Amino acid sequence: MASPTSLPAEALTEIFDSCDTLQQAIALGSACRRFRSLWLSISSPIIRRLGRAEIRAFDDALVAVRATVIAQKHLADGELPPGPFPFHQLGPETNPPSHDELLGVFGYEHLAKCFENIIWHDLFKGTVGLEDFDEDPEGWETWRVGFHASMYRLFLIGAALCRAYQEPFFLRDDDRPRGFLQRLKTAISEEQYFVRSAFDLNDTQYLLKYPAYNFGDHEGHQQIFGPLVEFLVCLSKARAQGHQLKEVSSLFESMGFTNPPGFDDNEASTVFTELVQLLFTYYQLDGLYARLVTYQKRNGECIRSRTRLREKVHLQPKKTTVIIPGAFYPDEFCMPRQIEDAGKLLSVRPVDLSMKTAALSADFPYENLDILLQCLHRASGQPNKYDEFFSTHEPHYEFIQFLCQRHLGLRFSEEAFDPMKEESHYSLWEGERSVFDQTMQDIQAAMGMFTSADTEYEPYFEEMECMI
């Protein structure tokens, strides 16, 4: 009897095409060298077909994996990620997925499930678990697809904007102050980095040269945010063609906003809905990531660091690398195999980047960008140009503000980030969970966050002359 390995390639290809799951196809491709070689050569269309059927928001995960690989490779080579970022290389239509990219998608899916588990238990203080949603499987699946897609888009954003935020730390600049950020580094080691004195005036003047750190430089923001925002909007518009959101075809009219030019009703509703979902996920990710940061003793000093791998995680290694927006540095997440253990065992550490360019600054890439941005935000006085009584959004949310004004004719409302107001960012997102239900009522819960913009584009912040 003939061995399966003796079958012609055409017949083996038909066998691969008949696989019902990715695991079946991968297992078949691992059977022998010939099967492995054939699988690697024909896997792309099979991966995409089965991946879309099995993995929530598969295309979004694939885009995020590719963006992270590009950014991480450049950083490891001692270079800034490319600018402009090569978004044209990310789409599955023009660049079919490979076997290695599928493994990356598996890692991102597992991490998204870990985040999902932690967030749901946090929202309900442990009184509601994922198993309680068996009564409404369709609604629960809608929630999960929206959450996973938003999480993957955040990973894309972190990779795509990494260059803009790491740029001040790249090659040495004659204008860079001597002892750049030394006061901040000292403040971090002493856990005193939230005081205004942690930021040196010369450091501030230097950072203001870079658009990502100058919150009022909206012309510069077009250069760093524009291509990313266009890419995200194109993704949303493409999804709008494939499905109609529940009850929200006239979302903008129902909220009293003017439908933005260049969008039909469903496209505008989809872009806004996915923006709201992205903002919710962003806020939750900020809080979760902050909990994974600790202080450790090193050479007698207290050094801020991500959590170290714990012994149990060493025994159950599932790892994936992500660039979190706000941190803009590659982090390796070590995940438990059992999702329900995520709250106890999920940990993160900075990726060890081996620099190849000796002329680089010792600070590149900089690991504490999240603290730097928070300090810069505080040092600016948080000037809200629409009402100085209210706080502004944190700096790494600026690209969302840019998207709102550039494409939707909206901006954050004056009181959106006021922690004392009922419909504020903090009150709304702290306990919100229904923004992924895609119904009129749930999406309108975010209405207080936004208002119509008066002009084509204006920064939410006042110019930062007070900082200089």
BELNORUR-V888608 format. One record per residue. RES is the residue in three letters. PSI is psi as a letter, one per 40 degrees, with the letter a starting at -180 (NA if undefined). D_FIRST is the distance of its C-alpha to the first C-alpha in whole Angstrom. Layout:
res=RES psi=PSI d_first=D_FIRST
res=RES psi=PSI d_first=D_FIRST
//
This chain:
res=MET psi=h d_first=0
res=ALA psi=i d_first=4
res=SER psi=i d_first=7
res=PRO psi=d d_first=9
res=THR psi=e d_first=12
res=SER psi=e d_first=10
res=LEU psi=i d_first=12
res=PRO psi=i d_first=15
res=ALA psi=d d_first=18
res=GLU psi=d d_first=19
res=ALA psi=d d_first=16
res=LEU psi=d d_first=17
res=THR psi=d d_first=20
res=GLU psi=d d_first=20
res=ILE psi=d d_first=18
res=PHE psi=d d_first=21
res=ASP psi=d d_first=24
res=SER psi=e d_first=22
res=CYS psi=h d_first=23
res=ASP psi=d d_first=26
res=THR psi=i d_first=28
res=LEU psi=d d_first=29
res=GLN psi=d d_first=27
res=GLN psi=d d_first=24
res=ALA psi=d d_first=24
res=ILE psi=d d_first=25
res=ALA psi=d d_first=23
res=LEU psi=d d_first=20
res=GLY psi=e d_first=22
res=SER psi=e d_first=22
res=ALA psi=d d_first=18
res=CYS psi=i d_first=18
res=ARG psi=d d_first=20
res=ARG psi=d d_first=19
res=PHE psi=d d_first=19
res=ARG psi=d d_first=22
res=SER psi=d d_first=23
res=LEU psi=d d_first=22
res=TRP psi=d d_first=24
res=LEU psi=d d_first=27
res=SER psi=d d_first=27
res=ILE psi=e d_first=27
res=SER psi=d d_first=28
res=SER psi=d d_first=32
res=PRO psi=d d_first=31
res=ILE psi=d d_first=29
res=ILE psi=d d_first=31
res=ARG psi=d d_first=34
res=ARG psi=d d_first=33
res=LEU psi=d d_first=32
res=GLY psi=d d_first=35
res=ARG psi=d d_first=37
res=ALA psi=d d_first=36
res=GLU psi=d d_first=36
res=ILE psi=h d_first=38
res=ARG psi=h d_first=42
res=ALA psi=f d_first=44
res=PHE psi=d d_first=41
res=ASP psi=d d_first=42
res=ASP psi=d d_first=45
res=ALA psi=d d_first=43
res=LEU psi=d d_first=42
res=VAL psi=d d_first=45
res=ALA psi=d d_first=47
res=VAL psi=d d_first=44
res=ARG psi=d d_first=44
res=ALA psi=d d_first=48
res=THR psi=d d_first=48
res=VAL psi=d d_first=46
res=ILE psi=d d_first=48
res=ALA psi=d d_first=51
res=GLN psi=d d_first=50
res=LYS psi=d d_first=49
res=HIS psi=d d_first=52
res=LEU psi=d d_first=54
res=ALA psi=d d_first=52
res=ASP psi=e d_first=53
res=GLY psi=f d_first=56
res=GLU psi=i d_first=57
res=LEU psi=i d_first=58
res=PRO psi=i d_first=55
res=PRO psi=i d_first=55
res=GLY psi=h d_first=58
res=PRO psi=i d_first=58
res=PHE psi=h d_first=54
res=PRO psi=g d_first=52
res=PHE psi=d d_first=51
res=HIS psi=e d_first=49
res=GLN psi=e d_first=46
res=LEU psi=d d_first=46
res=GLY psi=i d_first=45
res=PRO psi=e d_first=41
res=GLU psi=d d_first=42
res=THR psi=e d_first=42
res=ASN psi=g d_first=40
res=PRO psi=i d_first=37
res=PRO psi=i d_first=36
res=SER psi=i d_first=34
res=HIS psi=d d_first=32
res=ASP psi=d d_first=35
res=GLU psi=d d_first=37
res=LEU psi=d d_first=35
res=LEU psi=d d_first=35
res=GLY psi=d d_first=39
res=VAL psi=d d_first=39
res=PHE psi=d d_first=38
res=GLY psi=d d_first=40
res=TYR psi=d d_first=43
res=GLU psi=d d_first=42
res=HIS psi=d d_first=42
res=LEU psi=d d_first=46
res=ALA psi=d d_first=47
res=LYS psi=d d_first=46
res=CYS psi=d d_first=48
res=PHE psi=d d_first=51
res=GLU psi=d d_first=50
res=ASN psi=d d_first=50
res=ILE psi=d d_first=53
res=ILE psi=d d_first=55
res=TRP psi=d d_first=55
res=HIS psi=d d_first=56
res=ASP psi=d d_first=59
res=LEU psi=d d_first=60
res=PHE psi=e d_first=60
res=LYS psi=f d_first=61
res=GLY psi=e d_first=59
res=THR psi=e d_first=60
res=VAL psi=h d_first=57
res=GLY psi=i d_first=53
res=LEU psi=d d_first=50
res=GLU psi=e d_first=49
res=ASP psi=e d_first=52
res=PHE psi=e d_first=51
res=ASP psi=d d_first=49
res=GLU psi=e d_first=51
res=ASP psi=g d_first=51
res=PRO psi=d d_first=47
res=GLU psi=d d_first=48
res=GLY psi=d d_first=51
res=TRP psi=d d_first=50
res=GLU psi=d d_first=47
res=THR psi=d d_first=49
res=TRP psi=d d_first=51
res=ARG psi=d d_first=48
res=VAL psi=d d_first=47
res=GLY psi=d d_first=51
res=PHE psi=d d_first=51
res=HIS psi=d d_first=48
res=ALA psi=d d_first=48
res=SER psi=d d_first=52
res=MET psi=d d_first=51
res=TYR psi=d d_first=48
res=ARG psi=d d_first=51
res=LEU psi=d d_first=53
res=PHE psi=d d_first=51
res=LEU psi=d d_first=51
res=ILE psi=d d_first=55
res=GLY psi=d d_first=55
res=ALA psi=d d_first=53
res=ALA psi=d d_first=55
res=LEU psi=e d_first=58
res=CYS psi=d d_first=58
res=ARG psi=d d_first=59
res=ALA psi=d d_first=62
res=TYR psi=d d_first=63
res=GLN psi=e d_first=62
res=GLU psi=d d_first=64
res=PRO psi=e d_first=67
res=PHE psi=e d_first=66
res=PHE psi=b d_first=64
res=LEU psi=i d_first=66
res=ARG psi=h d_first=69
res=ASP psi=h d_first=72
res=ASP psi=d d_first=76
res=ASP psi=e d_first=77
res=ARG psi=h d_first=75
res=PRO psi=i d_first=77
res=ARG psi=h d_first=77
res=GLY psi=f d_first=76
res=PHE psi=h d_first=74
res=LEU psi=e d_first=73
res=GLN psi=d d_first=74
res=ARG psi=d d_first=76
res=LEU psi=d d_first=73
res=LYS psi=d d_first=71
res=THR psi=d d_first=74
res=ALA psi=d d_first=74
res=ILE psi=d d_first=70
res=SER psi=d d_first=71
res=GLU psi=e d_first=74
res=GLU psi=f d_first=72
res=GLN psi=f d_first=75
res=TYR psi=e d_first=73
res=PHE psi=e d_first=75
res=VAL psi=i d_first=78
res=ARG psi=d d_first=79
res=SER psi=e d_first=81
res=ALA psi=e d_first=77
res=PHE psi=h d_first=77
res=ASP psi=i d_first=79
res=LEU psi=d d_first=81
res=ASN psi=d d_first=80
res=ASP psi=d d_first=76
res=THR psi=d d_first=77
res=GLN psi=d d_first=78
res=TYR psi=d d_first=75
res=LEU psi=d d_first=73
res=LEU psi=e d_first=75
res=LYS psi=e d_first=74
res=TYR psi=h d_first=70
res=PRO psi=d d_first=70
res=ALA psi=d d_first=67
res=TYR psi=e d_first=70
res=ASN psi=g d_first=73
res=PHE psi=e d_first=72
res=GLY psi=e d_first=75
res=ASP psi=g d_first=73
res=HIS psi=d d_first=72
res=GLU psi=d d_first=72
res=GLY psi=d d_first=70
res=HIS psi=d d_first=68
res=GLN psi=d d_first=67
res=GLN psi=d d_first=65
res=ILE psi=d d_first=63
res=PHE psi=d d_first=62
res=GLY psi=d d_first=62
res=PRO psi=d d_first=59
res=LEU psi=d d_first=57
res=VAL psi=d d_first=59
res=GLU psi=d d_first=58
res=PHE psi=d d_first=54
res=LEU psi=d d_first=55
res=VAL psi=d d_first=57
res=CYS psi=d d_first=54
res=LEU psi=d d_first=51
res=SER psi=d d_first=54
res=LYS psi=d d_first=55
res=ALA psi=d d_first=51
res=ARG psi=d d_first=50
res=ALA psi=d d_first=53
res=GLN psi=d d_first=52
res=GLY psi=e d_first=49
res=HIS psi=i d_first=51
res=GLN psi=h d_first=54
res=LEU psi=i d_first=55
res=LYS psi=h d_first=57
res=GLU psi=e d_first=60
res=VAL psi=f d_first=61
res=SER psi=d d_first=61
res=SER psi=f d_first=65
res=LEU psi=d d_first=65
res=PHE psi=d d_first=67
res=GLU psi=d d_first=70
res=SER psi=d d_first=70
res=MET psi=e d_first=71
res=GLY psi=e d_first=73
res=PHE psi=i d_first=72
res=THR psi=h d_first=72
res=ASN psi=h d_first=68
res=PRO psi=i d_first=67
res=PRO psi=i d_first=67
res=GLY psi=e d_first=64
res=PHE psi=h d_first=62
res=ASP psi=i d_first=62
res=ASP psi=d d_first=62
res=ASN psi=d d_first=59
res=GLU psi=d d_first=58
res=ALA psi=d d_first=61
res=SER psi=d d_first=61
res=THR psi=d d_first=57
res=VAL psi=d d_first=58
res=PHE psi=d d_first=61
res=THR psi=d d_first=59
res=GLU psi=d d_first=56
res=LEU psi=d d_first=59
res=VAL psi=d d_first=61
res=GLN psi=d d_first=57
res=LEU psi=d d_first=57
res=LEU psi=d d_first=60
res=PHE psi=d d_first=60
res=THR psi=d d_first=57
res=TYR psi=d d_first=58
res=TYR psi=d d_first=61
res=GLN psi=d d_first=59
res=LEU psi=d d_first=57
res=ASP psi=d d_first=60
res=GLY psi=d d_first=61
res=LEU psi=d d_first=58
res=TYR psi=d d_first=58
res=ALA psi=d d_first=61
res=ARG psi=e d_first=60
res=LEU psi=e d_first=58
res=VAL psi=h d_first=60
res=THR psi=i d_first=62
res=TYR psi=h d_first=65
res=GLN psi=i d_first=64
res=LYS psi=h d_first=66
res=ARG psi=h d_first=66
res=ASN psi=f d_first=68
res=GLY psi=e d_first=71
res=GLU psi=i d_first=71
res=CYS psi=h d_first=69
res=ILE psi=h d_first=66
res=ARG psi=h d_first=65
res=SER psi=i d_first=61
res=ARG psi=i d_first=58
res=THR psi=i d_first=57
res=ARG psi=i d_first=55
res=LEU psi=h d_first=51
res=ARG psi=i d_first=52
res=GLU psi=d d_first=50
res=LYS psi=d d_first=48
res=VAL psi=d d_first=47
res=HIS psi=d d_first=46
res=LEU psi=e d_first=44
res=GLN psi=g d_first=42
res=PRO psi=h d_first=42
res=LYS psi=h d_first=41
res=LYS psi=i d_first=43
res=THR psi=i d_first=44
res=THR psi=h d_first=47
res=VAL psi=i d_first=49
res=ILE psi=h d_first=53
res=ILE psi=h d_first=55
res=PRO psi=h d_first=58
res=GLY psi=d d_first=61
res=ALA psi=d d_first=59
res=PHE psi=f d_first=58
res=TYR psi=h d_first=56
res=PRO psi=h d_first=52
res=ASP psi=h d_first=52
res=GLU psi=h d_first=49
res=PHE psi=h d_first=48
res=CYS psi=h d_first=47
res=MET psi=i d_first=45
res=PRO psi=i d_first=45
res=ARG psi=d d_first=41
res=GLN psi=h d_first=43
res=ILE psi=d d_first=45
res=GLU psi=e d_first=48
res=ASP psi=e d_first=48
res=ALA psi=d d_first=49
res=GLY psi=d d_first=53
res=LYS psi=d d_first=53
res=LEU psi=e d_first=51
res=LEU psi=h d_first=50
res=SER psi=i d_first=52
res=VAL psi=i d_first=52
res=ARG psi=i d_first=53
res=PRO psi=h d_first=54
res=VAL psi=h d_first=52
res=ASP psi=h d_first=52
res=LEU psi=h d_first=53
res=SER psi=h d_first=53
res=MET psi=h d_first=56
res=LYS psi=e d_first=56
res=THR psi=h d_first=59
res=ALA psi=d d_first=62
res=ALA psi=e d_first=65
res=LEU psi=i d_first=63
res=SER psi=i d_first=66
res=ALA psi=e d_first=65
res=ASP psi=e d_first=65
res=PHE psi=h d_first=62
res=PRO psi=i d_first=60
res=TYR psi=h d_first=62
res=GLU psi=e d_first=61
res=ASN psi=f d_first=64
res=LEU psi=d d_first=64
res=ASP psi=d d_first=64
res=ILE psi=d d_first=67
res=LEU psi=d d_first=69
res=LEU psi=d d_first=68
res=GLN psi=d d_first=70
res=CYS psi=d d_first=73
res=LEU psi=d d_first=73
res=HIS psi=d d_first=73
res=ARG psi=d d_first=76
res=ALA psi=d d_first=78
res=SER psi=e d_first=78
res=GLY psi=e d_first=80
res=GLN psi=f d_first=77
res=PRO psi=h d_first=80
res=ASN psi=h d_first=79
res=LYS psi=e d_first=80
res=TYR psi=d d_first=80
res=ASP psi=h d_first=82
res=GLU psi=e d_first=83
res=PHE psi=d d_first=83
res=PHE psi=i d_first=79
res=SER psi=i d_first=77
res=THR psi=i d_first=74
res=HIS psi=i d_first=70
res=GLU psi=i d_first=69
res=PRO psi=d d_first=68
res=HIS psi=e d_first=64
res=TYR psi=e d_first=65
res=GLU psi=d d_first=66
res=PHE psi=d d_first=64
res=ILE psi=d d_first=63
res=GLN psi=d d_first=67
res=PHE psi=d d_first=66
res=LEU psi=d d_first=64
res=CYS psi=d d_first=66
res=GLN psi=d d_first=69
res=ARG psi=d d_first=67
res=HIS psi=d d_first=65
res=LEU psi=e d_first=66
res=GLY psi=f d_first=70
res=LEU psi=i d_first=70
res=ARG psi=i d_first=71
res=PHE psi=h d_first=71
res=SER psi=i d_first=74
res=GLU psi=d d_first=77
res=GLU psi=e d_first=76
res=ALA psi=d d_first=73
res=PHE psi=f d_first=72
res=ASP psi=h d_first=76
res=PRO psi=e d_first=75
res=MET psi=e d_first=77
res=LYS psi=i d_first=77
res=GLU psi=d d_first=75
res=GLU psi=f d_first=73
res=SER psi=i d_first=72
res=HIS psi=d d_first=69
res=TYR psi=d d_first=69
res=SER psi=d d_first=70
res=LEU psi=d d_first=67
res=TRP psi=e d_first=64
res=GLU psi=d d_first=65
res=GLY psi=e d_first=64
res=GLU psi=i d_first=62
res=ARG psi=e d_first=59
res=SER psi=e d_first=59
res=VAL psi=e d_first=59
res=PHE psi=e d_first=55
res=ASP psi=e d_first=56
res=GLN psi=f d_first=57
res=THR psi=i d_first=59
res=MET psi=d d_first=63
res=GLN psi=d d_first=65
res=ASP psi=d d_first=62
res=ILE psi=d d_first=62
res=GLN psi=e d_first=66
res=ALA psi=d d_first=67
res=ALA psi=e d_first=66
res=MET psi=d d_first=69
res=GLY psi=e d_first=72
res=MET psi=d d_first=70
res=PHE psi=i d_first=70
res=THR psi=i d_first=73
res=SER psi=h d_first=74
res=ALA psi=i d_first=74
res=ASP psi=d d_first=78
res=THR psi=i d_first=77
res=GLU psi=d d_first=73
res=TYR psi=h d_first=73
res=GLU psi=i d_first=75
res=PRO psi=i d_first=74
res=TYR psi=d d_first=74
res=PHE psi=i d_first=76
res=GLU psi=i d_first=79
res=GLU psi=i d_first=80
res=MET psi=f d_first=80
res=GLU psi=d d_first=83
res=CYS psi=e d_first=84
res=MET psi=e d_first=81
res=ILE psi=NA d_first=83
//
